[in-house]
Amino acid sequence: MRKAPIISSILLIVLTSASVTFGQGVRKSQKNQKLKNLEKYDRQRIHFGFLLGVNNANFIVKPDPNIKDLDTIYVVESKAESGFTLGIVSNLRMGRYFDLRFIPALSFSQRKLEYTLVTDNHQSITKVKTIESTFLEFPLQIKFKSMRLTNGRAYVVGGCRYSIDLASQKDVEKEDEEIVKLKRSDFAYEIGFGIDIYLKYFKLSPVIMLSLGLNNMVIKEEGNIFSESIQGLYSKIFQFGLTFE
């Protein structure tokens, strides 16, 4: 008969503990809900914003297999340079975890081709060809988002980009120097990752992107050793950007 009061006491303690734990969980959940910024933000079908970024532009250089047959050029290398990008963000919600993004942008960049030449005296000299570009870019991307945790979430993004070089010297003729001419348009694929940070009035998203060009950009000109020494020239661009949406 003494077992009944003992069992009743144990059940009372368990129920009291469960009640306290549940109450704390509810209060904690309510507190977290209050801390959430822009709670209805992700329900929007379409939203807009803008992009500010810095880029590091480079080339993937494939020298001509017969480069040793040229009179003077021995080595061709690419040197990366920094630039900046301005863009407009258009985002279409496709589902809970997927977005379609179109971010037309104006990108200013500079790249250098460094040539090591051998003189008749068997001495090496270096010549640098600077290529300045102003790209009008049209990237189309798919964004895959993780589950939102309070005011943040991670994401990965991938897609393709078509760009036009408004500063291309494709049709320019210079009598005082030989220049490396590049095609005006390029097509590339992109991949990147970032974080969405939900602030009180807007969403801030740092993102890192890598773009790799698919088109051989060099235009070979007969008698121009600086272009003849290159078999393939492909764009390679890293970009760190901040989107404000």
N, C-alpha and C positions, 0 to 999 in steps of 0.2 A: 504493500500500500504506500510505502514511502517513495516508490519510484515515480509515481504520478506527479508530485510537486517538483521533483528534480527535473523531469522531462518538461514540465510546464515552464520552469525557470529557464531551461536551455532554449526552448522555442521562443520565449519572450526576449531573451538576449539576442538571438539570431535575427528575429524580426525587427528589433530595435536597431541593430547594426545595419541591416539591409536598408531600412528606412532612412537612416542618416546618410549612408553611402549614396543612395538614389537621390536624396535631396541635394547633396553636394554636387552630384553629377549634373543635375538639372540647372543648379545655379551657375556652375562652370560653363555649361553649354549656353545658357542665356548670356553670360558675360562675354563669351567668344562671339556670339551673334551680334552683340552690341559693338564689338571691336571691328566688325567687317565693314570695309569701305566699298562703295559702289556695288551693293548687293544685287541690284537688278541689271548690272552692266552687261553680263554675258547673255542676257535674254534678247538683246538687240539683234535684229536680223542683219542690219548693215550699220557700220560705223566708220568714221574717218579720223585721220590724224596727220602727223607729219614726221619726217625722219631727218635727223642730223647725224652725220657720220664722218669718220676719217678712214681713208683707204691707203693701202700699201700695194702699189701696182708693180707688176714684174712681168717678165716673159719666160716661157719655157723655150729654150733655144735648141734647135737641132741643126748642127753645122752641116754643110754640104759634104758628102762623102769624099769629094775630090778637092777638099779645101787645101790639101798639101800641094796640089798642082798649081794653085794660084801663086803669083810671084812673091807677094809680101805678107799676106795675112796668115797668122799662125793659130790664133785662138780667138773665139768670139764668146763673150759672156754678157749676161744681163745683170744690171744693178737696179734694185728696187728703190722707188721714191714714194714720198707721201703726198696725199691730196685730200680732198674733202668732197662730201656728197650731200645734196639736199633733195628730199623727196616728199611725195604726198602719199599717204597710206589710205587704201580702200580695202575694207575687210568685210567679207561675206561669211556669215555663220552657216556652216553646212551640217553641224551636229554638235553634240555635247563636247566632243573632243577634237573636232576638225573645223578649220577655217580655210577659205580660199582668199588669197591676198594678191592685190595688184598695186605695185608701188612705183609708178613712173618717177624718175629721178634725173637730176642733172649732176654729173660727176666730173670733177676736175682732177686730172692725174698727170703724172710725168714718169717716164721710164727712160733708162739709159742702156745703150749697147756699147760695150767696151771691147775694142779691137786691139789685139797685140800684133804688131807688125814687125817684120824683120827687114832691116835695111841691107843695102849692098855690102856694108861693112860688117854684117852679121851682128848688128846691135839691135836690141828690141826697143820699140817705142810704143806708146799707148795712145790711141785715138778714141774719143768718146763721142757718140752720136746721141743727142738728147731728143726724145720724142715726146712732145706735149700733146695731150688729148683733152677734148671736152666731149664727154659722152652724154648722149640722150638715151636713157636706159628704160626698158620696158620689161621688168621682171614679173613673172606669174608664179606664185608659190602656194604650196599646201602646207598648212601649219597644224601639227599634231600636239595637243596640249595635255598635260597631266591633270589630275584632279586638283581643284583649288584647295589650298590649306590657308584658311583665314584670309590673308591679304597677299598671297603669292602663289605662283605656279610655274613650273618649268615647261619648256616646249622645245621641239625640234622643227626645223622647216627645210623644205627642199623644193626645187623647181627649175625653171629655165629662164634665161634672160636674153633678149635681143637688144643690141645697142648700136647706135650710129655715132661715129666720131665727127662732130661738127668742125673740128680743127684739123681734119685729115689733109695731108699734103699730097694726096694721090695724083692730082693733076698739076702740081706746082713744078715749075722748072727753074732751077738755080744754076747760074753759070759759074758762080764763084766757089761752089762746093758740091760734093756728091752727097745726097741725102738718102736715107732709107725710107722708102715709101711703103705705107701700109694700106690695106683695104679699108674702105669707109665703114663697113658694117661687120658685126661679129655676133656669133651665137654661142651661148655658154650654158652650162648647167651649174646649179648652186646648191649648197648645203650649209646648214648653220644650226645654232642652238642659242637659247636665251632664257630670260626669266621675265614673267609678267609681275609687276609690282602695283597693287591697287592702292592708290593714294586717295585722299579725301575728295579731290575734284577731277582727277584724271588718272589714266593708267600709264605708267612709265615702264618701258621694256628695253633693257640692254640686250644687244644681240651681236654675235660674232658670225660672219659669213665668209665662205670661201667660194670663189667663182673660177671655173676652169674653162677656157675658151676651146671651142671645137673647130674653128676655122683657122687655116693657115693664113696669117695676116700679111706676110711679106709679099711684095711685088718685085719680081726680079727684073732688073734692067741690064741689058747687054753693055758691058764695059764698066759697070759699076761694081767694083770688087766688094763693097760693103753689103750689097744685097745678094750678089752672086755667091758669097761665101756661106749663105744661110739656106738650108733646105726647108726648114719649118720654123715658124715663129707663132707661138700660141700664148694667149693672155692668161695671166694668173694673178688674181686680185684677192687680197684679204681686206675685210672691212669690219670695223667696229662701229656700231650705230646705236643711237638712242631714239626710240619712237615714243611720241607723245600722242596718246589716243583717248 
